[in-house]
Amino acid sequence: HSARHASALSPAGIEYRKVKMPELPEVETVRRGLEPAMEGARFLDVKTYRPDLRFPFPKGFARRLIGTTVTGLGRRAKYIVADLSSGDVLLMHLGMSGSFRAQKAGREKDMGEFHHPRGKPGKHDHVVFTLSSGWTVTFNDPRRFGFMKLVPRAELEAEPMLRNLGPEPLGNSFDATMLAAAARGKKTSLKALLLDQRVVAGLGNIYVAEALHRAHLSPRRSASILADRKGAPTPAANELVAAIKYVLQDAVRAGGSSLRNHRLPDGELGYFSHYFRVYDRAGEACSQPGCKGKIRRIVQAGRSTFYCPACQR
């Protein structure tokens, strides 16, 4: 099974909905879905229907956006980053329940398997962008844990939300040498190391579990196993970096993950959850060929950890 990328939007509108805290593949899927609607388009109108989300909207938010053009739509860790012709950057975070819906009358396009049409506007629609591309993009967030900020491009690296983030796991700067340097002498667990956004940006509980299983490493092992006495990467570091990149690329291709215990009435977004090897599979047989183990659930730092004690050492 493979799902197609978000390159088209339906006339009824597509909802890019994420539940729980989105991880890198979910945010990248949303970014790709919004790209044809927003990139290169000018804001004709901006409406906010409340003064705040997780934080208050920036002063003059709508006024500062109207008339500017989105010159690029990128992603940094779990944030969507829209470069604007004004020199500002629109920084957007989905929070735990945020979603974007894009609509354009008369547009007939193949939606792809992980897109779900949505009809009437919801009561939790908080921001509406009307764009020169003909699309209307609406941000809906029932829990209001998402946020939008306007940051001058020159100050983006110093932005508190971004300044301490580690390298992108799909970028060239994230490699075994870098991971070994971060792990050297650490007494923390492998799982805790990978969840530290200062070490690598965008990873969360789901994809850390899946990557560790693919690398045959126990989440309980000390992070120090990734570096030898001289600080050079061990074979485990090389295997783990390769596993992280593979799992993330696979998840992006599948449109991210939507957990069944959080499925909403309009359905889930991603299909990668159908391919979880360990996450949320406690008590089931390990899918690793030749392994006779069963997936186990433990708690680390108050969070669920899923792994196979037989093949993850």
Secondary structure, DSSP 8 states (H G I E B T S, - for coil): -----S----TT-EEEE--SS--HHHHHHHHHHHHHHHTT-BEEEEEESSSBSSSB--TTHHHHHTT-BEEEEEEETTEEEEEETTSEEEEEE-TTT-EEEEE-TT------TT-EE--S--TTEEEEEEETTS-EEEEE-SS---EEEEEEGGGGGG-TTTTT----TTSTT-SHHHHHHHHTT--SBHHHHHH-TTTSSS--HHHHHHHHHHTT--TTSBGGGGB-TTS-B-HHHHHHHHHHHHHHHHHHHTT----GGG--TT--S-SGGGG-SSTT-TTSB--STT---B-EEEEETTEEEEE-TTT--
